[in-house]
């Protein structure tokens, strides 16, 4: 993250709210606090649904958006919906309730 943040790759998710717990410790982001606080995964799921609905209204395909929506549905079903959306990294690495 330090290399990225010292170049043109610097961004909010890497600098302020990095989803990796080890990197996040320096910033006290939700990832350093068991993904508590932050922007809830259930809210991400809701927003993805709104975006996909809007795209369907103009006949636009969002295949990655739809796949991401399914992943956040899985997170919610595993009881992680109240956790920060960065919990996706933890979930994809085999973590869950």
PyMOL commands that set and color helices and strands:
alter all, ss='L'
color gray80, all
select helices_A, chain A and resi 2-5+12-15+21-24+30-33+41-57+63-77+87-92
alter helices_A, ss='H'
color red, helices_A
deselect
rebuild
show_as cartoon
